């Protein structure tokens, strides 16, 4: 080689990871879900494989401030009618007999490929949509119907820089002050999913000694959306502050009754926790499937990794955990469909177990894949990292919509009573 010759490195091609087997149907036999829910699962699974899988890697590796909201995924869900699943027919929904269970199942199937997309769906439908569904007929037609149609994006704002898990009136600093026949809203909400592209935000605010929910169009004077956050994972779930600077709202903006906001928020978040539990199961199943396929195809010391008792026992335990976590969120959702507005303890258990499981399986998946598990893409041939996005995305499930420590507290209250737990 002469000094002027270009330097080239001989790189041995790396074989791409085999396509993972779908293990859920082989190991999990759903004897609980109604027929309409099982049919819905199959349809959403087909949609997710067709429309979400091809864009999942782009979404997972994006930059929130540059790539923005995955509009193509949102519009695909709207065109396929996914936003109609949770809602009654009078606002354009499917009018299912078991809408909460069907919605949770849809979240799991979306999260299998992209937890960001599942989170967008969760906030648009389960949080913003479900809250608006508790409004008057006029409010539901004005704001919920375009959410169901996918004409506008919905957001839900309870968290603040100083208040997230604690939503007591003393902790919430966003204030709504009576002004003639309307209200003046001032404050700052934080971690608000979909806010950058939302047409409407459901906002929890303090009204005297109580809390009230308000319907706030993002086009209203005084509403400003902050710079999108840059996050470890869920990079397609765009979040930003919502700044409310003396926003003038009419009396028709009150959702429910004045002083009834905490009940609406907690009822909505209980449903949301079931959805997050389902998303955790989706990520956990994806990590499980990819790891099983890798362990069977990867050989070391003359045998497959699957022949090693360590991995046999690890994956056997995870199979049992997946069964339990999936059954928990389905049971919680069925109780919600049966009319129980706060289906505890199953909702807390579903959120706790589903998200914890996703983080644990994702961590072991990285370990099983070794170096390939740690990369976003391989320099040799641009092979996409098979599990690093799941690893990054899984952590937020243990934090948002009620940190898992809060879920343990909810369960402890059920066990010991408030006189012991507070």
Beta strands, then each sheet from edge to edge (+ up, - down):
strand 1: 154-157
strand 2: 175-179
strand 3: 182-193
strand 4: 200-207
strand 5: 210-217
strand 6: 223-225
strand 7: 239-249
strand 8: 254-255
strand 9: 299-300
strand 10: 303-304
sheet 1: 1+ 4+ 5- 8+
sheet 2: 2+ 3- 7+ 6-
sheet 3: 9+ 10-
end
